[in-house]
Amino acid sequence: MHRARARRGQPADFLHRIALTEVQDRLAEVNRRFSDIAIVTGMPEFWADAFPQARIVADRERLALEPASFDLVIHAMSLHWADDPVGQMVQSARALRPDGLFIAVLPGGRTLHELRDSLTRAEAEVVSGLSPRVLPMGEIRDLGGLLARAGLALTVADQMTQQVSYRDLFHLAQDLRAMGETNALAARARAMTRREIIMRAARIYQADHPDPADPARVVATFDLVFLTGWAPAENQQKPLQPGSAIMPLAEALASKRKPN
């Protein structure tokens, strides 16, 4: 519902554009061509324009992906809303042919920590209670560990941070609405938020999270986590077994520091 509402207006897609650029950079570093591509996303129009040859798949609980049918599956900016993220990865991995590539990008880490802090403190002050207002975000280490659980090999997890300047909390809320990223948690409060809470949160946000470049504005953090893994294959590069090194790491590093 939130995504449909965002598409009816002017979508704020800057995070998707950043994610797309990073995905394209990663694909450019891979020395192979991908002919059968599937993209799992809740923003089909944007990703279809970027990959016109790809199959766009809705990010439902059961993905419309046939086993061993693709050499590249991209899970684009929707894994953070999945009830079962491991299940989404498993389905994506099963859809890959041997040595096929899986890439996921999603918000994680400290994304919107300023907003969470401001709303939490304001609600505690005004009504002496709390309700979930910002989606819990996965940490990069935990998210990276999900790749192996999904049966993928040669896994990599990395993160980039984007700090965005806004006029105030209300400007940020407007952008989140235009992204389709407003609160959809099942346990969210169903009644309208009291005005006192919102106004107090706006004051806390302005006081504690100003933009260093312009203290009259506020800053919002978005951490984008990138998860990469390959479907296992016989001819694939294998990591070395623990204990197979011919020299201890400390000794190898010491030898590098010795003058010639």
C-alpha positions in Angstrom: 0.0 0.0 0.0 2.8 2.4 0.9 4.7 1.6 -2.3 1.6 2.1 -4.4 1.0 5.4 -2.8 4.6 6.5 -3.5 4.3 5.5 -7.2 1.1 7.6 -7.6 3.1 10.7 -6.7 6.7 11.7 -7.4 8.8 8.8 -6.0 12.0 9.6 -4.1 14.3 7.1 -5.7 17.7 8.4 -4.8 18.6 5.4 -2.7 17.6 3.1 -5.5 19.8 5.1 -7.9 22.8 4.8 -5.5 22.1 1.1 -5.1 21.9 0.7 -8.9 25.2 2.5 -9.5 26.9 0.3 -6.9 25.4 -2.9 -8.4 26.5 -1.9 -11.9 30.1 -1.2 -10.6 30.2 -4.6 -9.0 29.0 -6.3 -12.2 31.6 -4.4 -14.2 34.3 -6.0 -12.1 33.1 -9.6 -12.9 34.7 -11.0 -16.0 31.7 -12.5 -17.6 28.4 -11.7 -19.3 25.0 -12.4 -17.7 22.3 -13.4 -20.1 19.5 -14.6 -17.8 18.8 -12.0 -15.1 16.1 -11.8 -12.5 15.5 -8.8 -10.2 13.4 -9.1 -7.1 12.1 -5.7 -6.1 9.2 -3.7 -4.8 10.0 -0.9 -7.2 9.6 -2.7 -10.6 9.4 0.4 -12.8 12.8 1.7 -11.7 14.7 -1.6 -12.0 13.0 -2.6 -15.3 14.3 0.7 -16.9 17.8 -0.1 -15.6 17.8 -3.8 -16.8 15.3 -4.0 -19.7 16.4 -7.6 -20.5 15.8 -8.8 -16.9 12.7 -10.5 -15.5 11.2 -8.4 -12.7 9.9 -10.5 -9.8 7.6 -9.2 -7.1 9.1 -9.6 -3.6 6.3 -11.8 -2.3 6.8 -14.5 0.3 7.1 -17.1 -2.5 9.2 -15.7 -5.4 8.2 -16.5 -9.0 11.6 -18.0 -9.8 12.1 -21.4 -11.5 15.0 -23.5 -10.1 18.4 -23.3 -12.0 17.0 -20.8 -14.5 19.2 -17.7 -14.0 22.9 -16.8 -14.0 22.2 -13.6 -12.0 19.6 -12.8 -9.4 19.5 -9.3 -7.8 17.4 -8.7 -4.7 17.0 -5.0 -4.9 16.1 -2.8 -1.9 13.3 -5.0 -0.5 15.0 -7.7 1.6 14.7 -5.5 4.7 10.9 -5.9 4.6 10.9 -9.7 4.2 9.3 -11.7 7.0 11.8 -14.5 6.1 15.0 -13.0 4.7 16.8 -16.3 4.8 13.9 -17.9 2.8 14.2 -15.1 0.2 17.9 -15.8 -0.2 17.4 -19.6 -0.4 14.8 -19.2 -3.1 17.1 -16.8 -5.0 20.0 -19.3 -4.6 17.9 -22.2 -5.9 17.0 -20.1 -9.0 20.7 -19.8 -9.9 22.5 -22.1 -12.2 25.9 -23.4 -11.0 28.3 -20.6 -10.6 25.5 -18.0 -10.9 25.7 -14.8 -9.0 23.4 -13.4 -6.3 23.6 -9.8 -5.2 21.3 -8.2 -2.6 21.2 -4.6 -1.6 19.2 -3.3 1.4 19.2 -0.7 4.1 20.9 -1.9 7.3 23.2 -0.9 10.1 22.5 2.6 11.5 20.0 3.6 8.9 17.6 6.3 10.3 19.2 6.0 13.7 18.6 9.7 14.2 14.9 9.4 13.5 14.6 6.4 15.8 16.4 8.2 18.6 14.2 11.3 18.3 10.9 9.5 18.1 11.8 7.1 21.0 12.8 9.9 23.3 9.8 12.1 22.4 7.3 9.3 22.9 8.8 8.3 26.2 8.6 11.9 27.4 5.1 12.7 26.3 3.2 9.4 27.0 5.8 7.4 29.1 5.6 4.5 26.6 7.0 3.3 23.2 5.6 1.8 20.0 7.7 0.5 17.0 8.1 3.3 14.5 11.3 2.5 12.6 12.0 -0.9 11.1 14.8 -2.8 13.0 17.9 -2.8 10.8 20.2 -5.8 10.3 23.9 -5.4 11.1 26.4 -6.2 8.3 27.9 -9.2 10.1 24.6 -10.8 10.8 23.4 -10.2 7.2 26.6 -11.5 5.7 26.1 -14.7 7.7 22.8 -15.3 6.0 24.5 -15.9 2.7 26.2 -19.2 3.8 22.9 -20.3 5.4 21.3 -19.9 2.0 23.9 -22.3 0.5 26.0 -19.6 -1.4 29.7 -19.7 -1.7 32.5 -17.1 -1.9 30.3 -14.7 0.1 31.1 -11.0 0.6 29.2 -8.4 2.6 30.1 -4.7 2.5 28.5 -1.5 3.4 28.4 2.2 2.3 27.0 5.1 4.3 25.1 7.9 2.7 24.2 11.0 4.9 21.4 13.1 3.5 20.6 16.7 4.6 17.0 17.7 5.3 15.3 20.9 6.4 13.8 19.1 9.3 12.1 15.9 10.5 9.0 16.7 8.4 11.1 17.0 5.3 12.6 13.6 6.0 9.1 12.1 6.6 8.0 13.4 3.3 10.9 11.7 1.5 10.2 8.4 3.3 6.6 8.6 2.2 7.7 9.2 -1.4 10.1 6.2 -1.1 7.2 3.9 0.1 9.3 3.3 3.2 7.0 4.5 6.0 6.1 2.3 8.9 4.5 -1.0 7.9 5.4 -3.0 11.0 2.6 -5.3 12.1 2.9 -4.1 15.8 2.8 -0.4 14.9 0.4 1.9 16.7 -2.8 2.1 14.6 -4.0 5.4 16.0 -2.8 8.8 14.7 0.4 9.9 16.5 -0.2 12.7 18.9 0.9 16.1 17.7 2.9 16.6 20.9 5.0 13.6 20.1 5.8 14.7 16.6 6.6 18.3 17.6 8.8 17.2 20.5 10.6 14.7 18.2 11.3 17.4 15.7 12.9 19.6 18.4 15.0 16.7 19.6 16.1 15.9 16.1 17.1 19.5 15.4 19.0 19.9 18.7 20.9 16.5 18.6 21.3 15.7 14.9 22.1 18.9 13.0 23.8 18.9 9.7 27.5 19.8 10.3 27.6 21.7 7.1 24.4 23.7 8.0 23.3 23.5 11.6 19.9 24.9 10.6 19.2 21.6 8.9 19.3 18.0 10.1 21.0 14.9 8.8 19.7 11.4 8.2 21.9 8.3 7.8 21.3 5.6 5.3 23.6 2.5 5.4 23.3 0.4 2.3 24.5 -3.2 2.8 25.6 -5.2 -0.3 25.5 -9.0 -0.1 27.2 -11.1 -2.8 27.5 -14.9 -3.2 27.9 -17.5 -5.9 26.0 -20.7 -6.5 28.4 -23.6 -5.8 30.0 -25.2 -8.9 32.7 -27.9 -9.4 35.1 -25.6 -11.3 34.7 -22.7 -8.8 37.6 -21.3 -6.8 37.6 -22.8 -3.3 38.8 -21.1 -0.1 41.8 -22.7 1.6 41.3 -25.0 4.5 42.1 -23.6 8.0 45.6 -24.5 9.0 46.8 -25.0 5.4 49.0 -21.9 5.3 52.8 -22.6 5.0 53.7 -19.6 7.2 52.0 -18.0 10.3 50.4 -14.6 9.5 52.6 -12.8 12.1 55.8 -14.2 10.5 54.6 -13.2 7.0 53.8 -9.7 8.1 57.2 -9.4 9.8 59.0 -10.5 6.7 57.3 -7.8 4.7 58.6 -5.1 7.2 62.2 -6.2 6.9 64.4 -3.9 4.8 65.9 -5.3 1.7 
